[in-house]
Amino acid sequence: MNNIDVACIIDDDPIFVFGAKRLMELSDFCNSFMIFKNGQEAITICQ
């Protein structure tokens, strides 16, 4: 399976972010992560 260059995790719960990131690392899902606390922050930074 081809993995993704960058995956965005958008959530304000640090435990969820840790778990999602860890699962993606273990499954070799992507090369790197961008983590945002909310959708507006993600939109602003990724434009």
CHARMM-style PDB file with segment names, atoms N, HN, CA, C and O in Angstrom:
ATOM      1  N   MET     1       0.835  -1.179   0.000  1.00  0.00      PROA
ATOM      2  CA  MET     1       0.000   0.000   0.000  1.00  0.00      PROA
ATOM      3  C   MET     1       0.884   1.247   0.000  1.00  0.00      PROA
ATOM      4  O   MET     1       1.849   1.330   0.759  1.00  0.00      PROA
ATOM      5  N   ASN     2       0.551   2.208  -0.848  1.00  0.00      PROA
ATOM      6  HN  ASN     2      -0.233   2.141  -1.465  1.00  0.00      PROA
ATOM      7  CA  ASN     2       1.285   3.466  -0.874  1.00  0.00      PROA
ATOM      8  C   ASN     2       0.877   4.310   0.310  1.00  0.00      PROA
ATOM      9  O   ASN     2      -0.306   4.427   0.628  1.00  0.00      PROA
ATOM     10  N   ASN     3       1.868   4.900   0.965  1.00  0.00      PROA
ATOM     11  HN  ASN     3       2.829   4.805   0.707  1.00  0.00      PROA
ATOM     12  CA  ASN     3       1.499   5.729   2.103  1.00  0.00      PROA
ATOM     13  C   ASN     3       1.432   7.200   1.693  1.00  0.00      PROA
ATOM     14  O   ASN     3       1.982   7.599   0.666  1.00  0.00      PROA
ATOM     15  N   ILE     4       0.767   7.976   2.492  1.00  0.00      PROA
ATOM     16  HN  ILE     4       0.320   7.652   3.327  1.00  0.00      PROA
ATOM     17  CA  ILE     4       0.501   9.384   2.246  1.00  0.00      PROA
ATOM     18  C   ILE     4       1.675  10.210   2.752  1.00  0.00      PROA
ATOM     19  O   ILE     4       2.315   9.849   3.740  1.00  0.00      PROA
ATOM     20  N   ASP     5       1.962  11.330   2.067  1.00  0.00      PROA
ATOM     21  HN  ASP     5       1.443  11.624   1.265  1.00  0.00      PROA
ATOM     22  CA  ASP     5       3.052  12.209   2.516  1.00  0.00      PROA
ATOM     23  C   ASP     5       2.742  12.832   3.873  1.00  0.00      PROA
ATOM     24  O   ASP     5       3.516  12.683   4.819  1.00  0.00      PROA
ATOM     25  N   VAL     6       1.607  13.531   3.968  1.00  0.00      PROA
ATOM     26  HN  VAL     6       0.979  13.652   3.199  1.00  0.00      PROA
ATOM     27  CA  VAL     6       1.263  14.246   5.196  1.00  0.00      PROA
ATOM     28  C   VAL     6      -0.185  13.947   5.574  1.00  0.00      PROA
ATOM     29  O   VAL     6      -1.087  14.050   4.744  1.00  0.00      PROA
ATOM     30  N   ALA     7      -0.392  13.581   6.816  1.00  0.00      PROA
ATOM     31  HN  ALA     7       0.342  13.498   7.491  1.00  0.00      PROA
ATOM     32  CA  ALA     7      -1.748  13.379   7.337  1.00  0.00      PROA
ATOM     33  C   ALA     7      -2.028  14.478   8.354  1.00  0.00      PROA
ATOM     34  O   ALA     7      -1.168  14.818   9.167  1.00  0.00      PROA
ATOM     35  N   CYS     8      -3.237  15.030   8.303  1.00  0.00      PROA
ATOM     36  HN  CYS     8      -3.936  14.754   7.643  1.00  0.00      PROA
ATOM     37  CA  CYS     8      -3.647  16.054   9.261  1.00  0.00      PROA
ATOM     38  C   CYS     8      -4.541  15.414  10.321  1.00  0.00      PROA
ATOM     39  O   CYS     8      -5.494  14.703  10.003  1.00  0.00      PROA
ATOM     40  N   ILE     9      -4.220  15.675  11.564  1.00  0.00      PROA
ATOM     41  HN  ILE     9      -3.445  16.253  11.822  1.00  0.00      PROA
ATOM     42  CA  ILE     9      -5.054  15.257  12.680  1.00  0.00      PROA
ATOM     43  C   ILE     9      -5.635  16.540  13.271  1.00  0.00      PROA
ATOM     44  O   ILE     9      -4.897  17.423  13.708  1.00  0.00      PROA
ATOM     45  N   ILE    10      -6.954  16.631  13.280  1.00  0.00      PROA
ATOM     46  HN  ILE    10      -7.553  15.913  12.926  1.00  0.00      PROA
ATOM     47  CA  ILE    10      -7.619  17.837  13.776  1.00  0.00      PROA
ATOM     48  C   ILE    10      -8.473  17.458  14.979  1.00  0.00      PROA
ATOM     49  O   ILE    10      -9.554  16.887  14.833  1.00  0.00      PROA
ATOM     50  N   ASP    11      -7.973  17.783  16.172  1.00  0.00      PROA
ATOM     51  HN  ASP    11      -7.095  18.247  16.290  1.00  0.00      PROA
ATOM     52  CA  ASP    11      -8.701  17.489  17.406  1.00  0.00      PROA
ATOM     53  C   ASP    11      -8.024  18.223  18.549  1.00  0.00      PROA
ATOM     54  O   ASP    11      -6.814  18.447  18.517  1.00  0.00      PROA
ATOM     55  N   ASP    12      -8.792  18.596  19.550  1.00  0.00      PROA
ATOM     56  HN  ASP    12      -9.775  18.414  19.576  1.00  0.00      PROA
ATOM     57  CA  ASP    12      -8.221  19.310  20.695  1.00  0.00      PROA
ATOM     58  C   ASP    12      -7.965  18.405  21.895  1.00  0.00      PROA
ATOM     59  O   ASP    12      -7.563  18.884  22.955  1.00  0.00      PROA
ATOM     60  N   ASP    13      -8.192  17.116  21.741  1.00  0.00      PROA
ATOM     61  HN  ASP    13      -8.519  16.726  20.880  1.00  0.00      PROA
ATOM     62  CA  ASP    13      -7.969  16.162  22.825  1.00  0.00      PROA
ATOM     63  C   ASP    13      -6.592  15.511  22.637  1.00  0.00      PROA
ATOM     64  O   ASP    13      -6.406  14.735  21.700  1.00  0.00      PROA
ATOM     65  N   PRO    14      -5.634  15.813  23.509  1.00  0.00      PROA
ATOM     66  CA  PRO    14      -4.280  15.287  23.322  1.00  0.00      PROA
ATOM     67  C   PRO    14      -4.204  13.750  23.377  1.00  0.00      PROA
ATOM     68  O   PRO    14      -3.329  13.153  22.749  1.00  0.00      PROA
ATOM     69  N   ILE    15      -5.100  13.122  24.112  1.00  0.00      PROA
ATOM     70  HN  ILE    15      -5.811  13.607  24.622  1.00  0.00      PROA
ATOM     71  CA  ILE    15      -5.092  11.658  24.184  1.00  0.00      PROA
ATOM     72  C   ILE    15      -5.520  11.067  22.847  1.00  0.00      PROA
ATOM     73  O   ILE    15      -4.920  10.101  22.376  1.00  0.00      PROA
ATOM     74  N   PHE    16      -6.560  11.642  22.229  1.00  0.00      PROA
ATOM     75  HN  PHE    16      -7.047  12.427  22.612  1.00  0.00      PROA
ATOM     76  CA  PHE    16      -6.990  11.181  20.910  1.00  0.00      PROA
ATOM     77  C   PHE    16      -5.897  11.409  19.882  1.00  0.00      PROA
ATOM     78  O   PHE    16      -5.625  10.533  19.062  1.00  0.00      PROA
ATOM     79  N   VAL    17      -5.270  12.574  19.915  1.00  0.00      PROA
ATOM     80  HN  VAL    17      -5.491  13.286  20.581  1.00  0.00      PROA
ATOM     81  CA  VAL    17      -4.205  12.889  18.959  1.00  0.00      PROA
ATOM     82  C   VAL    17      -3.062  11.887  19.110  1.00  0.00      PROA
ATOM     83  O   VAL    17      -2.539  11.387  18.113  1.00  0.00      PROA
ATOM     84  N   PHE    18      -2.676  11.593  20.344  1.00  0.00      PROA
ATOM     85  HN  PHE    18      -3.100  11.998  21.153  1.00  0.00      PROA
ATOM     86  CA  PHE    18      -1.615  10.619  20.576  1.00  0.00      PROA
ATOM     87  C   PHE    18      -1.986   9.252  20.000  1.00  0.00      PROA
ATOM     88  O   PHE    18      -1.182   8.626  19.309  1.00  0.00      PROA
ATOM     89  N   GLY    19      -3.198   8.796  20.286  1.00  0.00      PROA
ATOM     90  HN  GLY    19      -3.851   9.304  20.848  1.00  0.00      PROA
ATOM     91  CA  GLY    19      -3.636   7.483  19.805  1.00  0.00      PROA
ATOM     92  C   GLY    19      -3.728   7.418  18.291  1.00  0.00      PROA
ATOM     93  O   GLY    19      -3.286   6.443  17.684  1.00  0.00      PROA
ATOM     94  N   ALA    20      -4.294   8.444  17.676  1.00  0.00      PROA
ATOM     95  HN  ALA    20      -4.653   9.237  18.169  1.00  0.00      PROA
ATOM     96  CA  ALA    20      -4.413   8.463  16.217  1.00  0.00      PROA
ATOM     97  C   ALA    20      -3.038   8.486  15.566  1.00  0.00      PROA
ATOM     98  O   ALA    20      -2.790   7.772  14.595  1.00  0.00      PROA
ATOM     99  N   LYS    21      -2.159   9.299  16.099  1.00  0.00      PROA
ATOM    100  HN  LYS    21      -2.361   9.880  16.888  1.00  0.00      PROA
ATOM    101  CA  LYS    21      -0.795   9.379  15.558  1.00  0.00      PROA
ATOM    102  C   LYS    21      -0.077   8.041  15.718  1.00  0.00      PROA
ATOM    103  O   LYS    21       0.593   7.578  14.795  1.00  0.00      PROA
ATOM    104  N   ARG    22      -0.213   7.437  16.862  1.00  0.00      PROA
ATOM    105  HN  ARG    22      -0.757   7.813  17.612  1.00  0.00      PROA
ATOM    106  CA  ARG    22       0.453   6.145  17.126  1.00  0.00      PROA
ATOM    107  C   ARG    22      -0.062   5.058  16.188  1.00  0.00      PROA
ATOM    108  O   ARG    22       0.728   4.281  15.651  1.00  0.00      PROA
ATOM    109  N   LEU    23      -1.375   4.997  15.985  1.00  0.00      PROA
ATOM    110  HN  LEU    23      -2.017   5.628  16.421  1.00  0.00      PROA
ATOM    111  CA  LEU    23      -1.937   3.995  15.072  1.00  0.00      PROA
ATOM    112  C   LEU    23      -1.445   4.198  13.643  1.00  0.00      PROA
ATOM    113  O   LEU    23      -1.134   3.236  12.940  1.00  0.00      PROA
ATOM    114  N   MET    24      -1.378   5.448  13.226  1.00  0.00      PROA
ATOM    115  HN  MET    24      -1.630   6.230  13.796  1.00  0.00      PROA
ATOM    116  CA  MET    24      -0.889   5.730  11.870  1.00  0.00      PROA
ATOM    117  C   MET    24       0.587   5.401  11.723  1.00  0.00      PROA
ATOM    118  O   MET    24       1.024   4.957  10.662  1.00  0.00      PROA
ATOM    119  N   GLU    25       1.357   5.617  12.784  1.00  0.00      PROA
ATOM    120  HN  GLU    25       1.001   5.978  13.647  1.00  0.00      PROA
ATOM    121  CA  GLU    25       2.777   5.259  12.748  1.00  0.00      PROA
ATOM    122  C   GLU    25       2.949   3.747  12.658  1.00  0.00      PROA
ATOM    123  O   GLU    25       3.747   3.258  11.859  1.00  0.00      PROA
ATOM    124  N   LEU    26       2.210   3.012  13.467  1.00  0.00      PROA
ATOM    125  HN  LEU    26       1.561   3.409  14.116  1.00  0.00      PROA
ATOM    126  CA  LEU    26       2.328   1.555  13.480  1.00  0.00      PROA
ATOM    127  C   LEU    26       1.907   0.917  12.157  1.00  0.00      PROA
ATOM    128  O   LEU    26       2.454  -0.111  11.757  1.00  0.00      PROA
ATOM    129  N   SER    27       0.943   1.525  11.487  1.00  0.00      PROA
ATOM    130  HN  SER    27       0.499   2.360  11.812  1.00  0.00      PROA
ATOM    131  CA  SER    27       0.468   0.969  10.214  1.00  0.00      PROA
ATOM    132  C   SER    27       1.211   1.545   9.017  1.00  0.00      PROA
ATOM    133  O   SER    27       0.878   1.230   7.875  1.00  0.00      PROA
ATOM    134  N   ASP    28       2.221   2.392   9.263  1.00  0.00      PROA
ATOM    135  HN  ASP    28       2.492   2.648  10.190  1.00  0.00      PROA
ATOM    136  CA  ASP    28       3.002   3.038   8.198  1.00  0.00      PROA
ATOM    137  C   ASP    28       2.069   3.738   7.215  1.00  0.00      PROA
ATOM    138  O   ASP    28       2.199   3.589   6.000  1.00  0.00      PROA
ATOM    139  N   PHE    29       1.125   4.507   7.764  1.00  0.00      PROA
ATOM    140  HN  PHE    29       1.019   4.629   8.751  1.00  0.00      PROA
ATOM    141  CA  PHE    29       0.085   5.168   6.984  1.00  0.00      PROA
ATOM    142  C   PHE    29       0.611   6.397   6.244  1.00  0.00      PROA
ATOM    143  O   PHE    29       0.208   6.662   5.111  1.00  0.00      PROA
ATOM    144  N   CYS    30       1.516   7.150   6.888  1.00  0.00      PROA
ATOM    145  HN  CYS    30       1.843   6.935   7.808  1.00  0.00      PROA
ATOM    146  CA  CYS    30       1.998   8.386   6.270  1.00  0.00      PROA
ATOM    147  C   CYS    30       3.436   8.667   6.693  1.00  0.00      PROA
ATOM    148  O   CYS    30       3.978   8.037   7.601  1.00  0.00      PROA
ATOM    149  N   ASN    31       4.038   9.645   5.996  1.00  0.00      PROA
ATOM    150  HN  ASN    31       3.598  10.157   5.259  1.00  0.00      PROA
ATOM    151  CA  ASN    31       5.426  10.015   6.284  1.00  0.00      PROA
ATOM    152  C   ASN    31       5.546  11.044   7.400  1.00  0.00      PROA
ATOM    153  O   ASN    31       6.525  11.034   8.147  1.00  0.00      PROA
ATOM    154  N   SER    32       4.552  11.940   7.526  1.00  0.00      PROA
ATOM    155  HN  SER    32       3.757  11.948   6.920  1.00  0.00      PROA
ATOM    156  CA  SER    32       4.592  12.956   8.572  1.00  0.00      PROA
ATOM    157  C   SER    32       3.181  13.404   8.943  1.00  0.00      PROA
ATOM    158  O   SER    32       2.203  13.030   8.296  1.00  0.00      PROA
ATOM    159  N   PHE    33       3.099  14.208   9.994  1.00  0.00      PROA
ATOM    160  HN  PHE    33       3.893  14.511  10.520  1.00  0.00      PROA
ATOM    161  CA  PHE    33       1.818  14.647  10.532  1.00  0.00      PROA
ATOM    162  C   PHE    33       1.772  16.157  10.645  1.00  0.00      PROA
ATOM    163  O   PHE    33       2.792  16.813  10.860  1.00  0.00      PROA
ATOM    164  N   MET    34       0.575  16.697  10.498  1.00  0.00      PROA
ATOM    165  HN  MET    34      -0.253  16.164  10.324  1.00  0.00      PROA
ATOM    166  CA  MET    34       0.286  18.071  10.877  1.00  0.00      PROA
ATOM    167  C   MET    34      -0.856  17.965  11.878  1.00  0.00      PROA
ATOM    168  O   MET    34      -1.879  17.341  11.597  1.00  0.00      PROA
ATOM    169  N   ILE    35      -0.680  18.568  13.032  1.00  0.00      PROA
ATOM    170  HN  ILE    35       0.152  19.075  13.260  1.00  0.00      PROA
ATOM    171  CA  ILE    35      -1.678  18.453  14.099  1.00  0.00      PROA
ATOM    172  C   ILE    35      -2.258  19.835  14.385  1.00  0.00      PROA
ATOM    173  O   ILE    35      -1.526  20.799  14.609  1.00  0.00      PROA
ATOM    174  N   PHE    36      -3.589  19.909  14.373  1.00  0.00      PROA
ATOM    175  HN  PHE    36      -4.184  19.126  14.192  1.00  0.00      PROA
ATOM    176  CA  PHE    36      -4.301  21.156  14.598  1.00  0.00      PROA
ATOM    177  C   PHE    36      -5.324  20.961  15.710  1.00  0.00      PROA
ATOM    178  O   PHE    36      -5.884  19.877  15.875  1.00  0.00      PROA
ATOM    179  N   LYS    37      -5.556  22.022  16.463  1.00  0.00      PROA
ATOM    180  HN  LYS    37      -5.101  22.902  16.328  1.00  0.00      PROA
ATOM    181  CA  LYS    37      -6.522  21.957  17.560  1.00  0.00      PROA
ATOM    182  C   LYS    37      -7.961  22.124  17.087  1.00  0.00      PROA
ATOM    183  O   LYS    37      -8.883  21.671  17.765  1.00  0.00      PROA
ATOM    184  N   ASN    38      -8.176  22.769  15.930  1.00  0.00      PROA
ATOM    185  HN  ASN    38      -7.427  23.137  15.379  1.00  0.00      PROA
ATOM    186  CA  ASN    38      -9.528  22.941  15.406  1.00  0.00      PROA
ATOM    187  C   ASN    38      -9.487  23.144  13.894  1.00  0.00      PROA
ATOM    188  O   ASN    38      -8.426  23.373  13.314  1.00  0.00      PROA
ATOM    189  N   GLY    39     -10.635  23.059  13.278  1.00  0.00      PROA
ATOM    190  HN  GLY    39     -11.498  22.873  13.749  1.00  0.00      PROA
ATOM    191  CA  GLY    39     -10.722  23.150  11.830  1.00  0.00      PROA
ATOM    192  C   GLY    39     -10.314  24.502  11.294  1.00  0.00      PROA
ATOM    193  O   GLY    39      -9.693  24.586  10.235  1.00  0.00      PROA
ATOM    194  N   GLN    40     -10.653  25.568  12.012  1.00  0.00      PROA
ATOM    195  HN  GLN    40     -11.158  25.499  12.873  1.00  0.00      PROA
ATOM    196  CA  GLN    40     -10.281  26.913  11.552  1.00  0.00      PROA
ATOM    197  C   GLN    40      -8.767  27.070  11.504  1.00  0.00      PROA
ATOM    198  O   GLN    40      -8.233  27.664  10.568  1.00  0.00      PROA
ATOM    199  N   GLU    41      -8.075  26.543  12.503  1.00  0.00      PROA
ATOM    200  HN  GLU    41      -8.508  26.060  13.265  1.00  0.00      PROA
ATOM    201  CA  GLU    41      -6.613  26.596  12.525  1.00  0.00      PROA
ATOM    202  C   GLU    41      -6.037  25.841  11.329  1.00  0.00      PROA
ATOM    203  O   GLU    41      -5.095  26.314  10.694  1.00  0.00      PROA
ATOM    204  N   ALA    42      -6.587  24.693  11.025  1.00  0.00      PROA
ATOM    205  HN  ALA    42      -7.353  24.309  11.541  1.00  0.00      PROA
ATOM    206  CA  ALA    42      -6.110  23.893   9.892  1.00  0.00      PROA
ATOM    207  C   ALA    42      -6.321  24.642   8.581  1.00  0.00      PROA
ATOM    208  O   ALA    42      -5.427  24.673   7.735  1.00  0.00      PROA
ATOM    209  N   ILE    43      -7.487  25.242   8.407  1.00  0.00      PROA
ATOM    210  HN  ILE    43      -8.213  25.216   9.093  1.00  0.00      PROA
ATOM    211  CA  ILE    43      -7.772  25.991   7.174  1.00  0.00      PROA
ATOM    212  C   ILE    43      -6.836  27.171   7.035  1.00  0.00      PROA
ATOM    213  O   ILE    43      -6.293  27.414   5.957  1.00  0.00      PROA
ATOM    214  N   THR    44      -6.642  27.906   8.115  1.00  0.00      PROA
ATOM    215  HN  THR    44      -7.083  27.709   8.990  1.00  0.00      PROA
ATOM    216  CA  THR    44      -5.784  29.102   8.080  1.00  0.00      PROA
ATOM    217  C   THR    44      -4.346  28.739   7.727  1.00  0.00      PROA
ATOM    218  O   THR    44      -3.729  29.410   6.900  1.00  0.00      PROA
ATOM    219  N   ILE    45      -3.813  27.710   8.329  1.00  0.00      PROA
ATOM    220  HN  ILE    45      -4.314  27.165   9.001  1.00  0.00      PROA
ATOM    221  CA  ILE    45      -2.413  27.353   8.116  1.00  0.00      PROA
ATOM    222  C   ILE    45      -2.192  26.681   6.755  1.00  0.00      PROA
ATOM    223  O   ILE    45      -1.145  26.875   6.137  1.00  0.00      PROA
ATOM    224  N   CYS    46      -3.136  25.916   6.298  1.00  0.00      PROA
ATOM    225  HN  CYS    46      -3.986  25.758   6.800  1.00  0.00      PROA
ATOM    226  CA  CYS    46      -2.961  25.149   5.053  1.00  0.00      PROA
ATOM    227  C   CYS    46      -3.317  25.920   3.791  1.00  0.00      PROA
ATOM    228  O   CYS    46      -3.187  25.374   2.696  1.00  0.00      PROA
ATOM    229  N   GLN    47      -3.757  27.152   3.900  1.00  0.00      PROA
ATOM    230  HN  GLN    47      -3.863  27.595   4.790  1.00  0.00      PROA
ATOM    231  CA  GLN    47      -4.083  27.921   2.712  1.00  0.00      PROA
ATOM    232  C   GLN    47      -2.857  28.427   2.027  1.00  0.00      PROA
ATOM    233  OT1 GLN    47      -2.957  29.099   1.000  1.00  0.00      PROA
TER     234      GLN     47
END
